[in-house]
Amino acid sequence: MPSEHPEAEIWLGAHPADPARIGPGDSARSLLAVIDDDPDRELGAATSQEYGGRLPFLLKLLAADEPLSLQAHPSSVQAKEGFAREEARRVPIDSPVRNYRDASHKPELIVALTEFHALAGFRCPRHTVEFIDALGVDALSGYRSLLADQPDQAGLRTVFTSWITLPGPALDALLPLVAEGCIRYLSTSAHDDDGKFVDEARTLLELGESYPGDAGVLAALLLNRVTLSPGQGLYLDAGNLHAYLSGTGVEIMANSDNVLRGGLTPKHVDVPELLRVLDFEPAEVNILDPEVSGESSTIVYDTPAPEFALSRTALADGASEILDSVGPQIVLCTEGRVAVQDGEVEQIVERGSAVWVSAGEAAPTVTARWGDAEVFRATVGNFRV
């Protein structure tokens, strides 16, 4: 249940660091404790066995009013190795310099509720060369030449590593020149490139204002700038360097708290470990734009992640849908209000609130009440929704 005050993130899941709670007021119980009491009933025997009695996904309602940190997540192999390494060094699990708080990878999917802006993955180096040329910053000419001569992941790794390890004085000298180039580009009434990089230049200025002296501002020069319309999704696999800039969305991910930060944050940045997990392969962004098929009001955001699946259901006032899925699920109301009925028990779920449906319960029916409504449903990817 959300609080009475504005919140940037509402987490729904059973991670040990901050599990969701079920029930009203003082009688509410931790979802983690509920699952631990009877994992086979709550998760289903197959999911319980596959994931060691843990709910394998986390669901989050995200409202980014300002840019969030530049970050990437490890693969399963990297997470296991990193966690074992820090355990052997006896780094406290809650230490601010700890990179691996568990041994799991963390693929994630964000679906936009409003127009949503992000940086995601390294763009084609030739496009970055065009962007640098458009800015006309002489101090970037050496990096521009390197990318032009080596337009591949090796060139991107070299430039990114150079920028993220620049000493403070060098950053303080370079970042204002980049900002001046962006201002110059945006103030030009007629661009030779028809304003191809307007969004990118504005983003660099915004990041520089929010995070002065941060190497992550330079890193943004190398990344794809993404705009999602409401309903569109973006899937991020291991090693993808990304930052959410602004907007509201529903995010689902594997049940992990492993984050390697690369800037745009006052928090710990472990450059060698970040470089170890990053995928520097340049790629176009694959935006998920699913369509409703037939007469169904439900669409599914298909990803390769086995830990989770996410669907969205739009309901007209009074309309109902049976959520028939194997395994546990979290039903989140993002518009209007709905009645969730399981047998003879009915719960009213308001916008911003969610309900837990265990694998042992009958398939619930969701009905829009007092107007149109929308719900997102998270379940385990092995079974799909």
One Martini backbone bead per residue (centre of mass of N, CA, C, O) as a GRO file, in nm:
protein
  385
    1MET     BB    1   0.094   0.037   0.025
    2PRO     BB    2   0.082   0.352  -0.014
    3SER     BB    3   0.140   0.652   0.081
    4GLU     BB    4   0.050   0.995   0.142
    5HIS     BB    5   0.312   1.041  -0.015
    6PRO     BB    6   0.537   1.102  -0.229
    7GLU     BB    7   0.683   0.858  -0.463
    8ALA     BB    8   0.943   0.712  -0.656
    9GLU     BB    9   0.910   0.419  -0.510
   10ILE     BB   10   0.743   0.092  -0.546
   11TRP     BB   11   0.783  -0.206  -0.380
   12LEU     BB   12   0.725  -0.555  -0.506
   13GLY     BB   13   0.822  -0.814  -0.279
   14ALA     BB   14   1.100  -1.063  -0.153
   15HIS     BB   15   1.337  -0.901  -0.040
   16PRO     BB   16   1.536  -0.888   0.237
   17ALA     BB   17   1.583  -0.572   0.241
   18ASP     BB   18   1.254  -0.504   0.125
   19PRO     BB   19   0.970  -0.619   0.189
   20ALA     BB   20   0.663  -0.665   0.145
   21ARG     BB   21   0.327  -0.604   0.263
   22ILE     BB   22   0.049  -0.783   0.416
   23GLY     BB   23  -0.202  -0.596   0.495
   24PRO     BB   24  -0.327  -0.418   0.761
   25GLY     BB   25  -0.130  -0.240   0.925
   26ASP     BB   26  -0.028  -0.406   1.213
   27SER     BB   27  -0.107  -0.693   1.058
   28ALA     BB   28   0.114  -0.692   0.874
   29ARG     BB   29   0.307  -0.896   0.648
   30SER     BB   30   0.567  -1.034   0.526
   31LEU     BB   31   0.621  -1.182   0.228
   32LEU     BB   32   0.864  -1.346   0.313
   33ALA     BB   33   0.724  -1.491   0.552
   34VAL     BB   34   0.493  -1.617   0.397
   35ILE     BB   35   0.672  -1.791   0.213
   36ASP     BB   36   0.843  -1.939   0.432
   37ASP     BB   37   0.602  -2.098   0.560
   38ASP     BB   38   0.490  -2.182   0.235
   39PRO     BB   39   0.635  -2.220  -0.060
   40ASP     BB   40   0.457  -2.425  -0.218
   41ARG     BB   41   0.195  -2.259  -0.201
   42GLU     BB   42   0.287  -1.969  -0.288
   43LEU     BB   43   0.472  -2.071  -0.554
   44GLY     BB   44   0.496  -2.354  -0.597
   45ALA     BB   45   0.674  -2.632  -0.642
   46ALA     BB   46   0.839  -2.556  -0.895
   47THR     BB   47   0.939  -2.274  -0.806
   48SER     BB   48   1.059  -2.353  -0.535
   49GLN     BB   49   1.270  -2.547  -0.653
   50GLU     BB   50   1.407  -2.359  -0.867
   51TYR     BB   51   1.434  -2.096  -0.630
   52GLY     BB   52   1.464  -2.179  -0.324
   53GLY     BB   53   1.194  -2.033  -0.202
   54ARG     BB   54   1.188  -1.789  -0.411
   55LEU     BB   55   1.097  -1.505  -0.539
   56PRO     BB   56   1.213  -1.422  -0.871
   57PHE     BB   57   1.069  -1.134  -0.840
   58LEU     BB   58   1.038  -0.777  -0.907
   59LEU     BB   59   0.826  -0.498  -0.839
   60LYS     BB   60   0.784  -0.159  -0.989
   61LEU     BB   61   0.703   0.177  -0.914
   62LEU     BB   62   0.808   0.447  -1.129
   63ALA     BB   63   0.920   0.798  -1.051
   64ALA     BB   64   1.107   1.009  -1.258
   65ASP     BB   65   1.218   1.347  -1.202
   66GLU     BB   66   1.516   1.247  -1.227
   67PRO     BB   67   1.807   1.132  -1.283
   68LEU     BB   68   1.945   0.831  -1.270
   69SER     BB   69   2.171   0.610  -1.243
   70LEU     BB   70   2.447   0.480  -1.382
   71GLN     BB   71   2.406   0.133  -1.500
   72ALA     BB   72   2.469  -0.220  -1.421
   73HIS     BB   73   2.437  -0.578  -1.472
   74PRO     BB   74   2.499  -0.892  -1.404
   75SER     BB   75   2.557  -1.195  -1.459
   76SER     BB   76   2.535  -1.499  -1.326
   77VAL     BB   77   2.837  -1.555  -1.316
   78GLN     BB   78   2.927  -1.279  -1.202
   79ALA     BB   79   2.754  -1.288  -0.943
   80LYS     BB   80   2.873  -1.542  -0.815
   81GLU     BB   81   3.167  -1.447  -0.810
   82GLY     BB   82   3.128  -1.175  -0.660
   83PHE     BB   83   2.994  -1.282  -0.405
   84ALA     BB   84   3.219  -1.479  -0.320
   85ARG     BB   85   3.444  -1.267  -0.302
   86GLU     BB   86   3.307  -1.082  -0.079
   87GLU     BB   87   3.271  -1.303   0.129
   88ALA     BB   88   3.575  -1.375   0.158
   89ARG     BB   89   3.631  -1.061   0.246
   90ARG     BB   90   3.402  -0.965   0.446
   91VAL     BB   91   3.183  -0.789   0.327
   92PRO     BB   92   2.938  -0.621   0.417
   93ILE     BB   93   2.616  -0.637   0.300
   94ASP     BB   94   2.574  -0.305   0.386
   95SER     BB   95   2.793  -0.190   0.230
   96PRO     BB   96   2.871   0.085   0.022
   97VAL     BB   97   3.108  -0.108  -0.134
   98ARG     BB   98   2.910  -0.311  -0.224
   99ASN     BB   99   2.815  -0.502  -0.516
  100TYR     BB  100   2.724  -0.796  -0.388
  101ARG     BB  101   2.412  -0.906  -0.230
  102ASP     BB  102   2.406  -1.144  -0.440
  103ALA     BB  103   2.385  -1.437  -0.681
  104SER     BB  104   2.227  -1.259  -0.897
  105HIS     BB  105   2.078  -1.160  -1.156
  106LYS     BB  106   1.930  -0.845  -1.348
  107PRO     BB  107   1.698  -0.843  -1.528
  108GLU     BB  108   1.494  -0.591  -1.715
  109LEU     BB  109   1.166  -0.416  -1.722
  110ILE     BB  110   1.022  -0.132  -1.889
  111VAL     BB  111   0.700   0.034  -1.860
  112ALA     BB  112   0.518   0.285  -1.985
  113LEU     BB  113   0.286   0.536  -1.860
  114THR     BB  114   0.458   0.756  -1.963
  115GLU     BB  115   0.665   0.941  -2.085
  116PHE     BB  116   0.993   0.792  -2.148
  117HIS     BB  117   1.335   0.837  -2.039
  118ALA     BB  118   1.655   0.712  -2.180
  119LEU     BB  119   1.951   0.526  -2.134
  120ALA     BB  120   2.072   0.260  -2.376
  121GLY     BB  121   2.338   0.168  -2.465
  122PHE     BB  122   2.559   0.146  -2.723
  123ARG     BB  123   2.613   0.321  -2.984
  124CYS     BB  124   2.703   0.384  -3.279
  125PRO     BB  125   3.005   0.529  -3.335
  126ARG     BB  126   2.929   0.695  -3.591
  127HIS     BB  127   2.712   0.862  -3.443
  128THR     BB  128   2.902   0.984  -3.234
  129VAL     BB  129   3.080   1.132  -3.433
  130GLU     BB  130   2.854   1.316  -3.534
  131PHE     BB  131   2.796   1.448  -3.261
  132ILE     BB  132   3.075   1.568  -3.212
  133ASP     BB  133   3.077   1.740  -3.468
  134ALA     BB  134   2.821   1.909  -3.390
  135LEU     BB  135   2.958   2.040  -3.130
  136GLY     BB  136   3.257   2.150  -3.173
  137VAL     BB  137   3.484   2.009  -2.974
  138ASP     BB  138   3.818   2.007  -2.957
  139ALA     BB  139   3.862   1.826  -2.692
  140LEU     BB  140   3.724   1.566  -2.863
  141SER     BB  141   3.907   1.484  -3.110
  142GLY     BB  142   4.060   1.233  -3.007
  143TYR     BB  143   3.807   1.057  -2.956
  144ARG     BB  144   3.692   1.080  -3.237
  145SER     BB  145   3.927   0.941  -3.384
  146LEU     BB  146   3.914   0.671  -3.239
  147LEU     BB  147   3.622   0.598  -3.330
  148ALA     BB  148   3.670   0.626  -3.637
  149ASP     BB  149   3.906   0.403  -3.642
  150GLN     BB  150   3.724   0.232  -3.397
  151PRO     BB  151   3.399   0.114  -3.468
  152ASP     BB  152   3.384  -0.049  -3.174
  153GLN     BB  153   3.411  -0.203  -2.873
  154ALA     BB  154   3.706  -0.118  -2.832
  155GLY     BB  155   3.667   0.186  -2.870
  156LEU     BB  156   3.454   0.222  -2.648
  157ARG     BB  157   3.624   0.122  -2.413
  158THR     BB  158   3.848   0.333  -2.432
  159VAL     BB  159   3.678   0.590  -2.400
  160PHE     BB  160   3.524   0.522  -2.144
  161THR     BB  161   3.773   0.473  -1.965
  162SER     BB  162   3.891   0.755  -1.997
  163TRP     BB  163   3.648   0.913  -1.877
  164ILE     BB  164   3.600   0.757  -1.595
  165THR     BB  165   3.930   0.827  -1.522
  166LEU     BB  166   3.927   1.115  -1.495
  167PRO     BB  167   4.041   1.367  -1.350
  168GLY     BB  168   3.898   1.625  -1.199
  169PRO     BB  169   4.036   1.863  -1.355
  170ALA     BB  170   3.969   1.749  -1.639
  171LEU     BB  171   3.664   1.749  -1.606
  172ASP     BB  172   3.633   2.055  -1.532
  173ALA     BB  173   3.734   2.137  -1.823
  174LEU     BB  174   3.546   1.965  -2.023
  175LEU     BB  175   3.241   1.998  -1.949
  176PRO     BB  176   3.198   2.302  -2.030
  177LEU     BB  177   3.261   2.254  -2.332
  178VAL     BB  178   3.028   2.063  -2.385
  179ALA     BB  179   2.805   2.258  -2.300
  180GLU     BB  180   2.870   2.473  -2.512
  181GLY     BB  181   2.816   2.287  -2.754
  182CYS     BB  182   2.517   2.240  -2.691
  183ILE     BB  183   2.423   2.532  -2.697
  184ARG     BB  184   2.515   2.591  -2.982
  185TYR     BB  185   2.345   2.375  -3.121
  186LEU     BB  186   2.057   2.468  -3.006
  187SER     BB  187   2.090   2.781  -3.121
  188THR     BB  188   2.071   2.678  -3.398
  189SER     BB  189   1.841   2.729  -3.644
  190ALA     BB  190   2.023   2.561  -3.863
  191HIS     BB  191   2.076   2.236  -3.924
  192ASP     BB  192   2.255   2.009  -4.104
  193ASP     BB  193   2.091   1.759  -3.936
  194ASP     BB  194   1.798   1.846  -3.846
  195GLY     BB  195   1.826   1.792  -3.531
  196LYS     BB  196   1.927   1.496  -3.448
  197PHE     BB  197   2.066   1.597  -3.140
  198VAL     BB  198   1.874   1.743  -2.941
  199ASP     BB  199   1.817   1.538  -2.711
  200GLU     BB  200   2.114   1.483  -2.640
  201ALA     BB  201   2.195   1.775  -2.567
  202ARG     BB  202   1.986   1.821  -2.344
  203THR     BB  203   2.078   1.587  -2.165
  204LEU     BB  204   2.363   1.688  -2.106
  205LEU     BB  205   2.274   1.947  -1.964
  206GLU     BB  206   2.103   1.815  -1.742
  207LEU     BB  207   2.329   1.640  -1.622
  208GLY     BB  208   2.530   1.871  -1.560
  209GLU     BB  209   2.336   2.010  -1.357
  210SER     BB  210   2.286   1.758  -1.163
  211TYR     BB  211   2.613   1.647  -1.226
  212PRO     BB  212   2.868   1.798  -1.142
  213GLY     BB  213   3.170   1.645  -1.229
  214ASP     BB  214   3.056   1.393  -1.390
  215ALA     BB  215   3.144   1.125  -1.592
  216GLY     BB  216   2.853   1.041  -1.689
  217VAL     BB  217   2.814   1.271  -1.892
  218LEU     BB  218   3.011   1.159  -2.102
  219ALA     BB  219   2.888   0.876  -2.135
  220ALA     BB  220   2.622   0.983  -2.275
  221LEU     BB  221   2.756   1.020  -2.560
  222LEU     BB  222   2.748   0.682  -2.613
  223LEU     BB  223   2.434   0.665  -2.589
  224ASN     BB  224   2.121   0.576  -2.615
  225ARG     BB  225   1.833   0.766  -2.690
  226VAL     BB  226   1.517   0.718  -2.520
  227THR     BB  227   1.163   0.696  -2.621
  228LEU     BB  228   0.865   0.626  -2.449
  229SER     BB  229   0.557   0.528  -2.487
  230PRO     BB  230   0.276   0.445  -2.376
  231GLY     BB  231   0.328   0.081  -2.345
  232GLN     BB  232   0.616   0.071  -2.379
  233GLY     BB  233   0.921  -0.126  -2.391
  234LEU     BB  234   1.233  -0.217  -2.197
  235TYR     BB  235   1.501  -0.437  -2.233
  236LEU     BB  236   1.756  -0.546  -1.985
  237ASP     BB  237   2.053  -0.684  -1.988
  238ALA     BB  238   2.341  -0.782  -1.929
  239GLY     BB  239   2.572  -0.501  -1.945
  240ASN     BB  240   2.370  -0.263  -1.961
  241LEU     BB  241   2.403   0.065  -2.003
  242HIS     BB  242   2.204   0.281  -1.782
  243ALA     BB  243   1.938   0.546  -1.767
  244TYR     BB  244   1.690   0.707  -1.597
  245LEU     BB  245   1.538   1.022  -1.652
  246SER     BB  246   1.209   1.010  -1.713
  247GLY     BB  247   0.915   0.906  -1.563
  248THR     BB  248   0.656   0.655  -1.575
  249GLY     BB  249   0.670   0.308  -1.445
  250VAL     BB  250   0.694  -0.041  -1.495
  251GLU     BB  251   0.901  -0.267  -1.306
  252ILE     BB  252   1.085  -0.566  -1.387
  253MET     BB  253   1.275  -0.823  -1.200
  254ALA     BB  254   1.503  -0.980  -1.069
  255ASN     BB  255   1.585  -1.104  -0.744
  256SER     BB  256   1.789  -0.824  -0.707
  257ASP     BB  257   2.085  -0.602  -0.580
  258ASN     BB  258   2.272  -0.575  -0.842
  259VAL     BB  259   2.497  -0.288  -0.874
  260LEU     BB  260   2.675  -0.107  -1.130
  261ARG     BB  261   2.822   0.196  -1.122
  262GLY     BB  262   2.897   0.499  -1.355
  263GLY     BB  263   2.716   0.739  -1.241
  264LEU     BB  264   2.504   0.983  -1.140
  265THR     BB  265   2.636   0.966  -0.837
  266PRO     BB  266   2.736   0.942  -0.488
  267LYS     BB  267   2.795   0.664  -0.513
  268HIS     BB  268   2.953   0.385  -0.561
  269VAL     BB  269   3.242   0.342  -0.789
  270ASP     BB  270   3.352   0.047  -0.964
  271VAL     BB  271   3.541   0.042  -1.229
  272PRO     BB  272   3.663  -0.244  -1.270
  273GLU     BB  273   3.388  -0.395  -1.235
  274LEU     BB  274   3.230  -0.254  -1.452
  275LEU     BB  275   3.421  -0.337  -1.690
  276ARG     BB  276   3.368  -0.646  -1.649
  277VAL     BB  277   3.035  -0.628  -1.721
  278LEU     BB  278   3.038  -0.481  -1.973
  279ASP     BB  279   2.868  -0.414  -2.284
  280PHE     BB  280   3.021  -0.284  -2.594
  281GLU     BB  281   2.811  -0.360  -2.789
  282PRO     BB  282   2.671  -0.222  -3.044
  283ALA     BB  283   2.316  -0.109  -3.043
  284GLU     BB  284   2.002  -0.119  -3.101
  285VAL     BB  285   1.697  -0.040  -2.986
  286ASN     BB  286   1.448  -0.261  -2.842
  287ILE     BB  287   1.122  -0.193  -2.872
  288LEU     BB  288   0.833  -0.272  -2.703
  289ASP     BB  289   0.522  -0.313  -2.919
  290PRO     BB  290   0.259  -0.442  -2.833
  291GLU     BB  291  -0.041  -0.616  -2.929
  292VAL     BB  292  -0.359  -0.673  -2.943
  293SER     BB  293  -0.520  -0.983  -2.969
  294GLY     BB  294  -0.804  -0.969  -3.084
  295GLU     BB  295  -1.029  -0.960  -2.794
  296SER     BB  296  -0.816  -0.899  -2.611
  297SER     BB  297  -0.700  -0.698  -2.314
  298THR     BB  298  -0.418  -0.847  -2.331
  299ILE     BB  299  -0.067  -0.792  -2.285
  300VAL     BB  300   0.262  -0.915  -2.367
  301TYR     BB  301   0.599  -0.901  -2.242
  302ASP     BB  302   0.851  -1.032  -2.417
  303THR     BB  303   1.111  -1.229  -2.268
  304PRO     BB  304   1.404  -1.423  -2.171
  305ALA     BB  305   1.320  -1.425  -1.882
  306PRO     BB  306   1.254  -1.673  -1.635
  307GLU     BB  307   1.158  -1.501  -1.374
  308PHE     BB  308   0.964  -1.328  -1.575
  309ALA     BB  309   0.633  -1.176  -1.631
  310LEU     BB  310   0.441  -0.929  -1.830
  311SER     BB  311   0.118  -0.768  -1.803
  312ARG     BB  312  -0.159  -0.590  -1.971
  313THR     BB  313  -0.486  -0.461  -1.854
  314ALA     BB  314  -0.776  -0.338  -2.008
  315LEU     BB  315  -1.073  -0.188  -1.850
  316ALA     BB  316  -1.387  -0.149  -1.860
  317ASP     BB  317  -1.652  -0.060  -1.713
  318GLY     BB  318  -1.732  -0.379  -1.562
  319ALA     BB  319  -1.511  -0.541  -1.657
  320SER     BB  320  -1.371  -0.876  -1.702
  321GLU     BB  321  -1.094  -1.096  -1.578
  322ILE     BB  322  -0.917  -1.391  -1.594
  323LEU     BB  323  -0.623  -1.493  -1.403
  324ASP     BB  324  -0.483  -1.755  -1.571
  325SER     BB  325  -0.220  -1.884  -1.372
  326VAL     BB  326   0.073  -2.027  -1.309
  327GLY     BB  327   0.144  -1.934  -1.013
  328PRO     BB  328   0.256  -1.654  -0.897
  329GLN     BB  329   0.113  -1.315  -0.822
  330ILE     BB  330   0.108  -0.965  -0.916
  331VAL     BB  331  -0.140  -0.706  -0.876
  332LEU     BB  332  -0.142  -0.390  -1.049
  333CYS     BB  333  -0.277  -0.073  -1.012
  334THR     BB  334  -0.271   0.214  -1.261
  335GLU     BB  335  -0.595   0.244  -1.307
  336GLY     BB  336  -0.820   0.320  -1.108
  337ARG     BB  337  -1.032   0.040  -1.010
  338VAL     BB  338  -1.041  -0.289  -0.851
  339ALA     BB  339  -1.175  -0.616  -0.838
  340VAL     BB  340  -1.056  -0.894  -0.645
  341GLN     BB  341  -1.156  -1.235  -0.701
  342ASP     BB  342  -1.147  -1.516  -0.460
  343GLY     BB  343  -1.409  -1.655  -0.474
  344GLU     BB  344  -1.555  -1.494  -0.187
  345VAL     BB  345  -1.315  -1.296  -0.210
  346GLU     BB  346  -1.293  -0.932  -0.194
  347GLN     BB  347  -1.082  -0.679  -0.347
  348ILE     BB  348  -0.991  -0.344  -0.333
  349VAL     BB  349  -0.794  -0.180  -0.590
  350GLU     BB  350  -0.601   0.080  -0.607
  351ARG     BB  351  -0.422   0.311  -0.724
  352GLY     BB  352  -0.092   0.187  -0.645
  353SER     BB  353  -0.192  -0.096  -0.582
  354ALA     BB  354  -0.169  -0.439  -0.446
  355VAL     BB  355  -0.184  -0.803  -0.505
  356TRP     BB  356  -0.155  -1.123  -0.368
  357VAL     BB  357  -0.116  -1.440  -0.552
  358SER     BB  358  -0.116  -1.751  -0.494
  359ALA     BB  359  -0.070  -2.070  -0.617
  360GLY     BB  360  -0.310  -2.190  -0.419
  361GLU     BB  361  -0.502  -2.020  -0.570
  362ALA     BB  362  -0.742  -1.919  -0.743
  363ALA     BB  363  -0.832  -1.776  -1.015
  364PRO     BB  364  -0.873  -1.453  -1.056
  365THR     BB  365  -1.101  -1.177  -1.069
  366VAL     BB  366  -1.110  -0.880  -1.269
  367THR     BB  367  -1.279  -0.561  -1.192
  368ALA     BB  368  -1.410  -0.276  -1.298
  369ARG     BB  369  -1.457   0.021  -1.091
  370TRP     BB  370  -1.576   0.326  -1.141
  371GLY     BB  371  -1.441   0.269  -1.416
  372ASP     BB  372  -1.173   0.260  -1.574
  373ALA     BB  373  -0.892   0.021  -1.612
  374GLU     BB  374  -0.557  -0.089  -1.491
  375VAL     BB  375  -0.337  -0.379  -1.516
  376PHE     BB  376  -0.064  -0.547  -1.372
  377ARG     BB  377   0.114  -0.865  -1.430
  378ALA     BB  378   0.310  -1.076  -1.224
  379THR     BB  379   0.525  -1.351  -1.312
  380VAL     BB  380   0.657  -1.641  -1.405
  381GLY     BB  381   0.835  -1.710  -1.695
  382ASN     BB  382   0.806  -2.021  -1.729
  383PHE     BB  383   0.475  -1.983  -1.765
  384ARG     BB  384   0.341  -1.744  -1.821
  385VAL     BB  385   0.050  -1.527  -1.908
   0.00000   0.00000   0.00000
